[in-house]
Amino acid sequence: MSGAFDIRLEDLKTWLERETTSIIQPLKSERKKLTSNLKNRLEDFRSVCESFLENSEKEMLKSNPKTYRRAKAAYRLVQKTLEIMDKISVSEEISFESAQKLCEDLDKAFASVGQERWKWFRIIEPYFIFDRRKFDITLKRAVDSLGELRNFLTHKYAKVKDAEAAFSSVDKIKQTLAESKELDESKEQMKLRSASLEKEIEEIQKKISLLQNRGEASELVQVNQKIEELDGKVKHGLRHLQKPLIKLRSLAQSGQIAIPLEEAKKLDEYLSNPFIAFATEDDGYPLLKSILRKLDEVSSQGKLKLKMSRLRKAQEQINATLHKDNLIALQQSCKETFSHRQQLLASEAIATFQKETEQGQENLREMQKQKNLVDSRDAFLETEQKKTHEKIENQKTELEKLILKLSNKNVRIIVK
């Protein structure tokens, strides 16, 4: 066997034809001869059947009581046989697969004809002896001719099968390469679309940033940041009262203690949004103090059911808030900042800012959603492209093995 050499995919069919013609052409010629012989035998069988049909019809027209039933049986046999054989078509130019299909179809057809023969010959005998003999002889010749073709396909025609498979494989690789090219084009489109969306997202983000840095809008951003800081300080200042206040609310909801409606609403507010609760309280937070006095009362009654360490810290916090006013300065900061924010929100400039910002945020979400879809599609195409590349390599490997089997030459197929 000679050393391996490279050959381009587009040149492969021409090379294969040149390499296999001397082997394949004689086999194709023999197959064509056998196919033509089979076709002739089938035509002979059909001719005999048509003659048999004509003779049986003539005999039926005589209306002879002795032969009519047998003539009718012969007519039915031949009529059914012709119907079976009409379904068979033999072409001299056929592939290995179509030749095999022809053999399978004829096997079934001859089996059906055999069943019809066994069914009706017993009734026909002893009449139509010459027609029956011609029927059997031409049927056997056709069956024998089919056997010759099948034996040839099984033992000698394998090279043609391999050659046909090789030519077909070339087309399959080309098709897979076309699919790969389409995937490349789709990926490039996704890449361009992703870049375009990234640019749009950046532009929207810059626009939002410019809005936030514009006059009163910038001031509102700073106030909101200040509110976040104060909110953290309020939560920290009331951290030891969080669990006791939850216990107090549960006692009120279960009816074990009574809390005025205004205090109950404020209690919910301190638990859900302590900054707003603190900022909207009157100076000196009277409602909070009233709630804490109620909390101190139920604590002394042992109704809170807290751990000693937690209860001790809560009592220290209650005492500091009720008697030392340790949160006065914090509340004042909260009230001032909250009031400042409300004033800004009431301005026309801020209303415009919020509207434009909300629209910008909506556009940003939509662009990001589209980009996520594009990225997801790109990831899918990447996976499909890897599968396609693997498929091409597998097809190449199989074709190279088939070429080696056909020509005893080691070929490396080069694809673009």
Secondary structure, 3 states (H helix, E strand, C coil): CCCCEEEEHHHHHHHHHHHHHHHHHHHHHHHHHHHHHHHHHHHHHHHHHHHHHHHHHHHHHHCCCCCHHHHHHHHHHHHHHHHHHHCCCCCCCCCHHHHHHHHHHHHHHHHHHHHHHHHHHHHHCCCCHHHHHHHHHHHHHHHHHHHHHHHHHHHCCHHHHHHHHHHHHHHHHHHHHHHHHHHHHHHHHHHHHHHHHHHHHHHHHHHHHHHHCCHHHHHHHHHHHHHHHHHHHHHHHCHHHHHHHHHHHHHHHCCCCCCCHHHHHHHHHHHHCHHHHHHCCCCCCHHHHHHHHHHHHHHHCCCCCCCHHHHHHHHHHHHHHHHCCCCHHHHHHHHHHHHHHHHHHCCHHHHHHHHHHHHHHHHHHHHHHHHHHHHHHHHHHHHHHHHHHHHHHHHHHHHHHHHHHHHCCCEEEECC
